[in-house]
Amino acid sequence: MGTRKKTRKVNPLIRAMLWWIPPLYKAYMGFVLLTSKRVFYNFDSVKKLQAEAKNILAAAWHQDLILGPFTFRHYNIVTMASKGDLGEIMASILKRIGYTGIRGSSSLGGSEALAEIIEYFHTNDRIFCALAADGSRGPFQKIKKGIIVIAKECGAPIYPVKTWARWKIFLPTWDRALVPFPFNECVYFCGEPVYVPSDATLEVIEAKRQELEDNLMKLVKRAEEYYTKKSTRTEYPNESKVVQYGMSAPLDY
């Protein structure tokens, strides 16, 4: 006889939040992007790989999970939403904006979720897998090894991505989640990719994890300085820069 799968009961308060938070998020972020300028740096290689139907991994901090997902909602993005009540809300938001959400986190169901993402890579193409590299519970801005393991098994490059905004607040959460205001300027940085060999040892995996963390922290530094040093901002001749307005897809240029 087969065993019946237990159905998890959802807290009534969380059930109510599932009803109103996702549409509120979509409406608010739609208004933010509609009224804001957006500046993208160095996304040309990502665009090229997308055009070639290649699979890509993107690593961002959990802090960026309000602005980032809505900006890139036009693409076939796979991501991970944690289990538990807050994960239910996040999974509902992701579904509403067109993401494929796989449930799991570094602290609960992580191994199963990683295996599911790897299987998804092997059975699909042109996948853009974006993950919060510091997990669902932190520590703050410390990369977990999960995304390195996915890259090892799937052969996809990992691009560090950082989002920022001129006018914003930070929520009093472990990740200091960034909430952008409307009538704003938002900036998006894509850093140097990290490639993980298929035969990587544990030592190589740790080295690649540190390399990705270093690359992402370089983008954090650049983002934090971007609006504080506007009058002396350096434009780099070998970088690509695209400015967009409104709700258009960010890589359509």
Buried (B, 14 or more C-beta within 10 A) or exposed (E): EEEEEEEEEEEEEBEEBBEEBBEEBBEBBBEBBEEBBBBBBBBBBBBEBBEEEBBBBBBBBBBBBBBBBBBBBBBBBBBBBBBBBEBBBBBBBBEBBEBBBBBBBBBBBBEEBBBBBBEBBEEEEBBBBBBBBBBBBBEEBEBBBBBBBBBBBBEBBBBBBBBBBBBBEEEEEBBBBBBBEBEBBBBBBBBBBBEBEEEBEEEBBEBBBEBBBBBBBBBBEBBEEBBEEEEEEEEEEEEBEBEBEEEEEBBEE
